[in-house]
Amino acid sequence: MKSPSRTLEVAGVEVSGDHWIGGRRVASAERFHDVSPIDESVLGTISRGTPAEADAAVQAAHDAFPTWAATPPAERARLLHRVADLVEERVEQLAIVETTDNGALLRSHLRGVMPRVAHNFRFFADYLVNDLHHPDFETRGHANHVSWDPSGPAVLITPWNAPLMLATWKVAPALAAGCTVVLKPAEWSPLTASLLADITAEAGLPAGVFNVVQGYGEDVGDALTGHPLVSRISFTGSVPTARLIARSAAANLTPCSFELGGKSPMIVFADSDLESAVAHAVEQYDNAGQVCLAGVRLLVEESIRDEFVERFVARAAGLRQGDPRDLTTDIGPNVSREHVERIDGFVQRAIADGARAVIGGGPNTDLGGLYYRPTLFVDAPAGSEILTQEVFGPVLTLQTFATEDEAVAMANGTEFGLAGVLFTGDPDRAERVGARLVAGTLWVNCFFVRDLRAPFGGSRHSGVGREGGTWSFDFYCDVKNTCTNQDRWTVDR
Ligand code: NAD
């Protein structure tokens, strides 16, 4: 016997806690608690998906695929713009729900994240219509034509650190490409995916084109990623989960795009604009350190080390930690008690290994258990865990280097290769050093500037493949070359 559908009320906004499959709400018999990291209050219960529900969602996406794929690009684009309109109308609701659910700053959701969610839809809608080039070329009287054919239902699996932003970065290009979608949001932050389902329905997307399965990866993961009807899997999350998905996808040789973890370096040469470098270094605490791209390893030229640390500590002291709904807060809580314990485990082991915390080093107990003090470690022994493993919390390390070779070796000295941040006043050095860094994205004298036309992804264990602009369409589509002998037509056009 299934329990009735349940709706949560979050900061005055009604959110369904159930799946969205084939254009209707579906409730699971079992439910799990959704907890707010702000104060660990229970917001309500969410359907805990089962393999049967995952299968139903894929089937719904499969059934809806032929019609959606055959829908003219201009019409798909129109519907995606309508989704963007509705997101823009509801920025405030989406922002407060996301903040309550995952603890990230309301200020960021209002000013940056939710507008960017709308932009994700507009960008890929426009790219489909205006920029997806179909190169035509001739070979000995034969015409070649390249087309991007939608591949089928795509399974999209996302983490909790930027739920709706990361989800729509996949949903928008998949739908624009003509794929149908099954979205599996993280169990820590299920709510905005559910609101997005309402928005897609209101925008007029046909039933089954967009589906949401809630629940735990361990329950529904294999059913989604090993499903023979699934044509693509795009996953953002951790390396261990990517390994499980790759194994499951291998059964059907389903192509996967993986956006995974990082331990990115931020290199600061003595010839940099130091004030700007320090400001960007402190920015690495954004989202309470839960940013995959963050340059968490500060690699600073020896000669400026003391001045850098002094300025960094002074600036970090100005960060306000507290309730993420307060628009003056700079650092909110981490996502869950479990995650804070994980962060603290890294910090305590780093101290045991001989690293010294210049600032921070534990939870901010004045604010309750989930607020972790921004921490900066120096003197961590080479090769130690804190210098090589992803913490995903407000924990940075600082090391020094004497030469460019040393900086490059340190920067490239982990299993990751997601991003790099490089500060120098010398353009030749930027080119020389930048060319040697292993990273999917390299920022020079800046941080976090993102253009959706750019390729995005990681090298080494930070990912497989690239998305963004053409790369997204390449991934979600079966790219086809049609070669035609044009001398054999028997019927005039
Ligand atoms: P996670 O791997 O634990 O979970 C991510 C998603 O995978 C969740 O929806 C989860 O339910 C699901 N999942 C878990 N087991 C599964 C399975 N067996 N099959 C299918 N799905 C399964 O990651 P997380 O802790 O939620 O997120 C943090 C990680 O994500 C960090 O490593 C971070 O660096 C990474 N991340 C990367 C990017 C990027 O763009 N490269 C962006 C944000 C976060």
Residues whose N, C-alpha, C, O or C-beta is under 5 A from the ligand:
A	BS01	NAD	I157 T158 P159 W160 K184 P185 A186 E187 G215 Y216 G217 E218 G221 D222 T236 G237 S238 T241 L244 E259 L260 G261 G262 C292 S462
